[in-house]
Amino acid sequence: MTNSRHDFVTTYRAATNVARQIPTATLLTYDGVAHVTYLNDPCSRTAIERNLRTLRTPPHGTHCPPAPAVTTAEPPPARQ
């Protein structure tokens, strides 16, 4: 399983609760803000792809650090 600590759709509390209910589950935690960690975080993507290729899960308690925020929005015009 993978979940962001600050997921705006699926809460981290819910993810940890589900992980506790599945005896073989491993929760990979992204410590940033995102809903789809595979697309938004290189650390998560690497761990997920490794799991898909080798069927080995990351160690229990693995956390990926938050990626720097990326914005494409332009700042508002300066007030005069």
N, C-alpha and C positions, 0 to 999 in steps of 0.2 A: 504494500500500500504506500501511497505517497500523499502528502498533504502539506499545505503551507501553514505556518504558524498564524499568519494573518490573512487567511483565505476569506474573501468577502462573500462567498457562496456556501461553502461547507466549513463549518467551524472546526478548529483544531480539537476542541473538546469532543466533538462528535467523532472525529477520526480516531482519537485515542480510545474512545469507548468501543468503537467497532473493532479496533485492533486487539483490544483485551478479550473480546468475545470469540476471536478466531485463534485457536491455539497455535497454529503455524504461521500466523501473520508477523510480518516485520514492517514497521512504519518508518518510512524515510521522510524526514522532516526538512522542509525548506524554511529557513528562519526569516524569510522576507514576506512580501505582499504579492500574492498571485493566486489564481485559481487553477491554471493549467501549468504546473511546474515543468513538465517536459518541454514545453515551448519557451518558457521564460527563464530557465536557469540551467547553465551548462553543467553544473555539478549534479543536479537531479537527472538531467538527460543522460549523462555518462553512467550513473548508477543504474538507471532503468534499462539502458541499452546493454550494459554488462549482464544484467539479470536475464534479459531476453536471449542473449547469445549463449550464456553458460548455465542458466537456471539456478545460479547462486544469488541469494539475497544479500544486500549489504549487512554489515554487522548490526545487531540490535542497538537501537539508540543513535543511529547515524543521523547527523544534521548537516545540511548544506548551508553555508553562509549566505546572507542576502546579497543579491547582485546590486550594483549601483543603479539608481533610478534612471530610466531613459524616458525622455519626453520629446515629443515632436511638436508640441504646442508652442506657439510663439508667445513671449510675454506680452501683457497688455501694454498699450501705448502709455508713455509717461504723461502724467497729469501736468498741466501747465498753469 
